[in-house]
Amino acid sequence: MLNKLYRALVIGRAKSAAVQTANFLGERDLADLGHSRSSFISASIENIVNELDAAEKSNKARSFRHSLRDTVAALFSTYGKKNIA
């Protein structure tokens, strides 16, 4: 839930920054960049969403690797120990 809230806040702030930047730039500046005002804003938001998706995918992969490593370590830490009861 907190990840979704964080994601929404980051995307909202990115959109606000893109709108402010687009308003600051003139038509000629935007044309030099190859964008209109709306395409500049859309491209900025799409870039942020892609970065957030990549970070989330990376975190999930890292989390899986750590949990797998911990599971294997726990299995081998009991290997060869005698059960004293």
GUZA-520953 format. One record per residue: residue number from 0; residue in three letters; x, y, z of N, C-alpha, C, O in turn. Coordinates in nm, 4 decimals, decimal comma. Example, Ala and Ser with C-alpha at 12.3 -4.5 7.8 and 13.67 -1.06 7.14 Angstrom:
2
+-----+------+----------+----------+----------+----------+----------+----------+----------+----------+----------+----------+----------+----------+
: seq : type :     n.c1 :     n.c2 :     n.c3 :    ca.c1 :    ca.c2 :    ca.c3 :     c.c1 :     c.c2 :     c.c3 :     o.c1 :     o.c2 :     o.c3 :
+-----+------+----------+----------+----------+----------+----------+----------+----------+----------+----------+----------+----------+----------+
:   0 :  Ala :   1,3190 :  -0,5690 :   0,7800 :   1,2300 :  -0,4500 :   0,7800 :   1,3200 :  -0,3300 :   0,7800 :   1,4236 :  -0,3319 :   0,8465 :
:   1 :  Ser :   1,2850 :  -0,2250 :   0,7080 :   1,3670 :  -0,1060 :   0,7140 :   1,2900 :   0,0030 :   0,7870 :   1,3409 :   0,1138 :   0,8039 :
+-----+------+----------+----------+----------+----------+----------+----------+----------+----------+----------+----------+----------+----------+
//
This chain:
85
+-----+------+----------+----------+----------+----------+----------+----------+----------+----------+----------+----------+----------+----------+
: seq : type :     n.c1 :     n.c2 :     n.c3 :    ca.c1 :    ca.c2 :    ca.c3 :     c.c1 :     c.c2 :     c.c3 :     o.c1 :     o.c2 :     o.c3 :
+-----+------+----------+----------+----------+----------+----------+----------+----------+----------+----------+----------+----------+----------+
:   0 :  Met :   0,0819 :  -0,1185 :   0,0000 :   0,0000 :   0,0000 :   0,0000 :   0,0869 :   0,1257 :   0,0000 :   0,0595 :   0,2213 :  -0,0726 :
:   1 :  Leu :   0,1914 :   0,1244 :   0,0819 :   0,2795 :   0,2405 :   0,0863 :   0,3541 :   0,2583 :  -0,0454 :   0,3817 :   0,3708 :  -0,0872 :
:   2 :  Asn :   0,3866 :   0,1468 :  -0,1106 :   0,4532 :   0,1567 :  -0,2409 :   0,3632 :   0,2243 :  -0,3440 :   0,4102 :   0,3042 :  -0,4250 :
:   3 :  Lys :   0,2336 :   0,1921 :  -0,3408 :   0,1402 :   0,2547 :  -0,4347 :   0,1257 :   0,4038 :  -0,4067 :   0,1178 :   0,4848 :  -0,4992 :
:   4 :  Leu :   0,1224 :   0,4392 :  -0,2792 :   0,1131 :   0,5808 :  -0,2414 :   0,2389 :   0,6555 :  -0,2851 :   0,2311 :   0,7641 :  -0,3426 :
:   5 :  Tyr :   0,3542 :   0,5961 :  -0,2571 :   0,4812 :   0,6569 :  -0,2981 :   0,4859 :   0,6743 :  -0,4495 :   0,5251 :   0,7797 :  -0,4997 :
:   6 :  Arg :   0,4456 :   0,5706 :  -0,5211 :   0,4461 :   0,5752 :  -0,6676 :   0,3559 :   0,6873 :  -0,7187 :   0,3936 :   0,7609 :  -0,8100 :
:   7 :  Ala :   0,2369 :   0,7005 :  -0,6601 :   0,1435 :   0,8057 :  -0,7011 :   0,2008 :   0,9443 :  -0,6723 :   0,1856 :   1,0358 :  -0,7533 :
:   8 :  Leu :   0,2660 :   0,9599 :  -0,5582 :   0,3264 :   1,0891 :  -0,5244 :   0,4396 :   1,1239 :  -0,6211 :   0,4503 :   1,2381 :  -0,6657 :
:   9 :  Val :   0,5229 :   1,0269 :  -0,6530 :   0,6352 :   1,0515 :  -0,7440 :   0,5840 :   1,0866 :  -0,8836 :   0,6342 :   1,1797 :  -0,9466 :
:  10 :  Ile :   0,4862 :   1,0136 :  -0,9312 :   0,4318 :   1,0407 :  -1,0645 :   0,3633 :   1,1771 :  -1,0676 :   0,3779 :   1,2520 :  -1,1642 :
:  11 :  Gly :   0,2893 :   1,2089 :  -0,9629 :   0,2236 :   1,3400 :  -0,9562 :   0,3236 :   1,4538 :  -0,9551 :   0,3042 :   1,5548 :  -1,0228 :
:  12 :  Arg :   0,4305 :   1,4381 :  -0,8788 :   0,5333 :   1,5427 :  -0,8733 :   0,6065 :   1,5533 :  -1,0063 :   0,6421 :   1,6632 :  -1,0489 :
:  13 :  Ala :   0,6291 :   1,4411 :  -1,0716 :   0,6954 :   1,4429 :  -1,2021 :   0,6086 :   1,5148 :  -1,3052 :   0,6590 :   1,5897 :  -1,3888 :
:  14 :  Lys :   0,4783 :   1,4912 :  -1,2984 :   0,3879 :   1,5597 :  -1,3917 :   0,3886 :   1,7096 :  -1,3657 :   0,3917 :   1,7891 :  -1,4597 :
:  15 :  Ser :   0,3858 :   1,7484 :  -1,2390 :   0,3889 :   1,8902 :  -1,2053 :   0,5177 :   1,9558 :  -1,2542 :   0,5146 :   2,0665 :  -1,3080 :
:  16 :  Ala :   0,6302 :   1,8882 :  -1,2358 :   0,7586 :   1,9418 :  -1,2820 :   0,7628 :   1,9505 :  -1,4346 :   0,8166 :   2,0462 :  -1,4903 :
:  17 :  Ala :   0,7065 :   1,8511 :  -1,5013 :   0,7046 :   1,8519 :  -1,6480 :   0,6175 :   1,9655 :  -1,7007 :   0,6526 :   2,0299 :  -1,7996 :
:  18 :  Val :   0,5047 :   1,9903 :  -1,6356 :   0,4167 :   2,1013 :  -1,6769 :   0,4880 :   2,2344 :  -1,6574 :   0,4832 :   2,3210 :  -1,7448 :
:  19 :  Gln :   0,5535 :   2,2510 :  -1,5440 :   0,6263 :   2,3759 :  -1,5185 :   0,7389 :   2,3953 :  -1,6192 :   0,7604 :   2,5064 :  -1,6678 :
:  20 :  Thr :   0,8096 :   2,2895 :  -1,6503 :   0,9191 :   2,2979 :  -1,7472 :   0,8648 :   2,3298 :  -1,8861 :   0,9207 :   2,4132 :  -1,9573 :
:  21 :  Ala :   0,7563 :   2,2637 :  -1,9243 :   0,6969 :   2,2890 :  -2,0563 :   0,6470 :   2,4326 :  -2,0675 :   0,6574 :   2,4939 :  -2,1737 :
:  22 :  Asn :   0,5933 :   2,4859 :  -1,9592 :   0,5464 :   2,6248 :  -1,9613 :   0,6632 :   2,7226 :  -1,9667 :   0,6499 :   2,8318 :  -2,0218 :
:  23 :  Phe :   0,7754 :   2,6851 :  -1,9109 :   0,8935 :   2,7704 :  -1,9115 :   0,9566 :   2,7756 :  -2,0500 :   1,0075 :   2,8797 :  -2,0915 :
:  24 :  Leu :   0,9535 :   2,6627 :  -2,1219 :   1,0142 :   2,6562 :  -2,2541 :   0,9248 :   2,7209 :  -2,3586 :   0,8022 :   2,7143 :  -2,3497 :
:  25 :  Gly :   0,9860 :   2,7822 :  -2,4557 :   0,9112 :   2,8399 :  -2,5661 :   0,8798 :   2,7343 :  -2,6708 :   0,9301 :   2,6221 :  -2,6658 :
:  26 :  Glu :   0,7953 :   2,7730 :  -2,7659 :   0,7583 :   2,6795 :  -2,8734 :   0,8809 :   2,6363 :  -2,9538 :   0,8925 :   2,5209 :  -2,9951 :
:  27 :  Arg :   0,9711 :   2,7305 :  -2,9747 :   1,0908 :   2,6978 :  -3,0532 :   1,1800 :   2,5988 :  -2,9769 :   1,2350 :   2,5053 :  -3,0353 :
:  28 :  Asp :   1,1933 :   2,6209 :  -2,8460 :   1,2732 :   2,5283 :  -2,7643 :   1,2136 :   2,3874 :  -2,7671 :   1,2855 :   2,2884 :  -2,7805 :
:  29 :  Leu :   1,0828 :   2,3804 :  -2,7543 :   1,0163 :   2,2508 :  -2,7584 :   1,0321 :   2,1848 :  -2,8946 :   1,0518 :   2,0636 :  -2,9036 :
:  30 :  Ala :   1,0234 :   2,2655 :  -3,0013 :   1,0408 :   2,2113 :  -3,1365 :   1,1832 :   2,1589 :  -3,1554 :   1,2040 :   2,0572 :  -3,2216 :
:  31 :  Asp :   1,2815 :   2,2289 :  -3,0970 :   1,4200 :   2,1815 :  -3,1051 :   1,4369 :   2,0470 :  -3,0354 :   1,5180 :   1,9641 :  -3,0766 :
:  32 :  Leu :   1,3589 :   2,0265 :  -2,9291 :   1,3631 :   1,8992 :  -2,8576 :   1,2817 :   1,7911 :  -2,9275 :   1,2941 :   1,6728 :  -2,8956 :
:  33 :  Gly :   1,1981 :   1,8321 :  -3,0230 :   1,1156 :   1,7376 :  -3,0969 :   0,9852 :   1,7051 :  -3,0273 :   0,9294 :   1,5970 :  -3,0466 :
:  34 :  His :   0,9359 :   1,7983 :  -2,9462 :   0,8127 :   1,7759 :  -2,8713 :   0,7204 :   1,8956 :  -2,8820 :   0,7630 :   2,0085 :  -2,9066 :
:  35 :  Ser :   0,5925 :   1,8672 :  -2,8629 :   0,4968 :   1,9729 :  -2,8353 :   0,4825 :   1,9780 :  -2,6838 :   0,5440 :   1,8972 :  -2,6142 :
:  36 :  Arg :   0,4037 :   2,0698 :  -2,6311 :   0,3882 :   2,0771 :  -2,4852 :   0,3296 :   1,9472 :  -2,4293 :   0,3785 :   1,8942 :  -2,3296 :
:  37 :  Ser :   0,2271 :   1,8978 :  -2,4928 :   0,1618 :   1,7773 :  -2,4405 :   0,2505 :   1,6536 :  -2,4558 :   0,2533 :   1,5686 :  -2,3667 :
:  38 :  Ser :   0,3226 :   1,6425 :  -2,5670 :   0,4091 :   1,5248 :  -2,5844 :   0,5289 :   1,5302 :  -2,4893 :   0,5784 :   1,4259 :  -2,4465 :
:  39 :  Phe :   0,5757 :   1,6504 :  -2,4562 :   0,6856 :   1,6645 :  -2,3601 :   0,6422 :   1,6142 :  -2,2232 :   0,7163 :   1,5423 :  -2,1562 :
:  40 :  Ile :   0,5221 :   1,6522 :  -2,1823 :   0,4686 :   1,6098 :  -2,0527 :   0,4464 :   1,4586 :  -2,0522 :   0,4826 :   1,3906 :  -1,9562 :
:  41 :  Ser :   0,3874 :   1,4068 :  -2,1584 :   0,3619 :   1,2626 :  -2,1680 :   0,4912 :   1,1823 :  -2,1661 :   0,4997 :   1,0793 :  -2,0992 :
:  42 :  Ala :   0,5914 :   1,2289 :  -2,2389 :   0,7199 :   1,1584 :  -2,2437 :   0,7884 :   1,1605 :  -2,1069 :   0,8502 :   1,0620 :  -2,0667 :
:  43 :  Ser :   0,7775 :   1,2715 :  -2,0365 :   0,8380 :   1,2816 :  -1,9034 :   0,7728 :   1,1845 :  -1,8059 :   0,8412 :   1,1161 :  -1,7298 :
:  44 :  Ile :   0,6412 :   1,1790 :  -1,8089 :   0,5685 :   1,0883 :  -1,7193 :   0,5982 :   0,9434 :  -1,7557 :   0,6190 :   0,8603 :  -1,6673 :
:  45 :  Glu :   0,6003 :   0,9129 :  -1,8837 :   0,6298 :   0,7755 :  -1,9284 :   0,7693 :   0,7328 :  -1,8839 :   0,7899 :   0,6180 :  -1,8446 :
:  46 :  Asn :   0,8646 :   0,8249 :  -1,8901 :   1,0013 :   0,7946 :  -1,8473 :   1,0046 :   0,7618 :  -1,6975 :   1,0708 :   0,6661 :  -1,6574 :
:  47 :  Ile :   0,9353 :   0,8385 :  -1,6156 :   0,9318 :   0,8148 :  -1,4711 :   0,8646 :   0,6811 :  -1,4407 :   0,9129 :   0,6050 :  -1,3569 :
:  48 :  Val :   0,7538 :   0,6525 :  -1,5080 :   0,6832 :   0,5258 :  -1,4861 :   0,7737 :   0,4079 :  -1,5227 :   0,7770 :   0,3080 :  -1,4508 :
:  49 :  Asn :   0,8464 :   0,4186 :  -1,6330 :   0,9386 :   0,3115 :  -1,6733 :   1,0503 :   0,2926 :  -1,5707 :   1,0888 :   0,1795 :  -1,5408 :
:  50 :  Glu :   1,1023 :   0,4031 :  -1,5167 :   1,2063 :   0,3932 :  -1,4148 :   1,1527 :   0,3287 :  -1,2874 :   1,2214 :   0,2471 :  -1,2259 :
:  51 :  Leu :   1,0323 :   0,3638 :  -1,2476 :   0,9720 :   0,3034 :  -1,1284 :   0,9468 :   0,1543 :  -1,1498 :   0,9697 :   0,0737 :  -1,0596 :
:  52 :  Asp :   0,8996 :   0,1176 :  -1,2690 :   0,8772 :  -0,0243 :  -1,2999 :   1,0081 :  -0,1029 :  -1,2949 :   1,0125 :  -0,2135 :  -1,2411 :
:  53 :  Ala :   1,1141 :  -0,0456 :  -1,3510 :   1,2442 :  -0,1133 :  -1,3510 :   1,2974 :  -0,1287 :  -1,2089 :   1,3534 :  -0,2328 :  -1,1744 :
:  54 :  Ala :   1,2802 :  -0,0265 :  -1,1272 :   1,3265 :  -0,0339 :  -0,9887 :   1,2478 :  -0,1385 :  -0,9107 :   1,3048 :  -0,2127 :  -0,8307 :
:  55 :  Glu :   1,1168 :  -0,1446 :  -0,9339 :   1,0336 :  -0,2432 :  -0,8655 :   1,0722 :  -0,3851 :  -0,9074 :   1,0785 :  -0,4753 :  -0,8239 :
:  56 :  Lys :   1,0976 :  -0,4042 :  -1,0352 :   1,1377 :  -0,5362 :  -1,0852 :   1,2720 :  -0,5760 :  -1,0248 :   1,2907 :  -0,6911 :  -0,9855 :
:  57 :  Ser :   1,3646 :  -0,4824 :  -1,0173 :   1,4959 :  -0,5083 :  -0,9590 :   1,4847 :  -0,5442 :  -0,8109 :   1,5520 :  -0,6356 :  -0,7633 :
:  58 :  Asn :   1,3992 :  -0,4718 :  -0,7384 :   1,3808 :  -0,4990 :  -0,5958 :   1,3191 :  -0,6359 :  -0,5727 :   1,3574 :  -0,7057 :  -0,4788 :
:  59 :  Lys :   1,2236 :  -0,6757 :  -0,6571 :   1,1617 :  -0,8076 :  -0,6432 :   1,2636 :  -0,9171 :  -0,6697 :   1,2662 :  -1,0175 :  -0,5985 :
:  60 :  Ala :   1,3476 :  -0,8994 :  -0,7714 :   1,4489 :  -0,9995 :  -0,8033 :   1,5499 :  -1,0100 :  -0,6899 :   1,5897 :  -1,1202 :  -0,6522 :
:  61 :  Arg :   1,5913 :  -0,8969 :  -0,6358 :   1,6878 :  -0,8975 :  -0,5261 :   1,6266 :  -0,9622 :  -0,4022 :   1,6934 :  -1,0383 :  -0,3322 :
:  62 :  Ser :   1,5008 :  -0,9323 :  -0,3754 :   1,4321 :  -0,9897 :  -0,2601 :   1,4222 :  -1,1407 :  -0,2740 :   1,4411 :  -1,2133 :  -0,1763 :
:  63 :  Phe :   1,3929 :  -1,1890 :  -0,3944 :   1,3838 :  -1,3327 :  -0,4186 :   1,5195 :  -1,3992 :  -0,3976 :   1,5281 :  -1,5054 :  -0,3359 :
:  64 :  Arg :   1,6256 :  -1,3366 :  -0,4491 :   1,7595 :  -1,3936 :  -0,4326 :   1,7978 :  -1,4034 :  -0,2856 :   1,8548 :  -1,5036 :  -0,2426 :
:  65 :  His :   1,7663 :  -1,2982 :  -0,2076 :   1,8003 :  -1,3007 :  -0,0655 :   1,7202 :  -1,4071 :   0,0085 :   1,7746 :  -1,4773 :   0,0938 :
:  66 :  Ser :   1,5922 :  -1,4196 :  -0,0231 :   1,5122 :  -1,5201 :   0,0460 :   1,5581 :  -1,6606 :   0,0078 :   1,5584 :  -1,7502 :   0,0922 :
:  67 :  Leu :   1,5964 :  -1,6807 :  -0,1169 :   1,6469 :  -1,8103 :  -0,1606 :   1,7794 :  -1,8417 :  -0,0915 :   1,8013 :  -1,9541 :  -0,0464 :
:  68 :  Arg :   1,8669 :  -1,7429 :  -0,0835 :   1,9956 :  -1,7629 :  -0,0168 :   1,9754 :  -1,7974 :   0,1304 :   2,0419 :  -1,8868 :   0,1827 :
:  69 :  Asp :   1,8842 :  -1,7273 :   0,1976 :   1,8577 :  -1,7543 :   0,3393 :   1,7999 :  -1,8934 :   0,3600 :   1,8328 :  -1,9606 :   0,4578 :
:  70 :  Thr :   1,7141 :  -1,9370 :   0,2686 :   1,6543 :  -2,0700 :   0,2792 :   1,7606 :  -2,1781 :   0,2626 :   1,7642 :  -2,2748 :   0,3387 :
:  71 :  Val :   1,8464 :  -2,1612 :   0,1636 :   1,9530 :  -2,2590 :   0,1401 :   2,0501 :  -2,2596 :   0,2580 :   2,0955 :  -2,3659 :   0,3004 :
:  72 :  Ala :   2,0819 :  -2,1426 :   0,3107 :   2,1729 :  -2,1349 :   0,4254 :   2,1126 :  -2,2041 :   0,5466 :   2,1839 :  -2,2710 :   0,6214 :
:  73 :  Ala :   1,9829 :  -2,1889 :   0,5670 :   1,9173 :  -2,2536 :   0,6805 :   1,9172 :  -2,4051 :   0,6636 :   1,9339 :  -2,4783 :   0,7611 :
:  74 :  Leu :   1,8988 :  -2,4521 :   0,5416 :   1,9002 :  -2,5959 :   0,5173 :   2,0380 :  -2,6560 :   0,5463 :   2,0483 :  -2,7617 :   0,6084 :
:  75 :  Phe :   2,1419 :  -2,5890 :   0,5017 :   2,2759 :  -2,6427 :   0,5192 :   2,3305 :  -2,6187 :   0,6597 :   2,4243 :  -2,6870 :   0,7007 :
:  76 :  Ser :   2,2754 :  -2,5254 :   0,7331 :   2,3250 :  -2,5019 :   0,8688 :   2,2842 :  -2,6163 :   0,9619 :   2,3493 :  -2,6380 :   1,0641 :
:  77 :  Thr :   2,1783 :  -2,6893 :   0,9286 :   2,1362 :  -2,8027 :   1,0107 :   2,1916 :  -2,9330 :   0,9586 :   2,1734 :  -3,0367 :   1,0223 :
:  78 :  Tyr :   2,2583 :  -2,9315 :   0,8455 :   2,3122 :  -3,0527 :   0,7840 :   2,4292 :  -3,1057 :   0,8685 :   2,5220 :  -3,0317 :   0,9011 :
:  79 :  Gly :   2,4231 :  -3,2329 :   0,9026 :   2,5313 :  -3,2963 :   0,9739 :   2,5268 :  -3,2795 :   1,1251 :   2,6093 :  -3,3378 :   1,1954 :
:  80 :  Lys :   2,4339 :  -3,2026 :   1,1762 :   2,4231 :  -3,1864 :   1,3212 :   2,3435 :  -3,3017 :   1,3775 :   2,2451 :  -3,3467 :   1,3189 :
:  81 :  Lys :   2,3879 :  -3,3481 :   1,4915 :   2,3182 :  -3,4585 :   1,5561 :   2,2014 :  -3,4053 :   1,6368 :   2,2110 :  -3,3011 :   1,7016 :
:  82 :  Asn :   2,0940 :  -3,4764 :   1,6321 :   1,9754 :  -3,4379 :   1,7067 :   1,9923 :  -3,4882 :   1,8510 :   1,9840 :  -3,6079 :   1,8783 :
:  83 :  Ile :   2,0155 :  -3,3954 :   1,9398 :   2,0365 :  -3,4303 :   2,0791 :   1,9051 :  -3,4085 :   2,1522 :   1,8568 :  -3,2959 :   2,1651 :
:  84 :  Ala :   1,8489 :  -3,5176 :   2,1992 :   1,7213 :  -3,5054 :   2,2701 :   1,7238 :  -3,5832 :   2,3978 :   1,6250 :  -3,5847 :   2,4711 :
+-----+------+----------+----------+----------+----------+----------+----------+----------+----------+----------+----------+----------+----------+
//
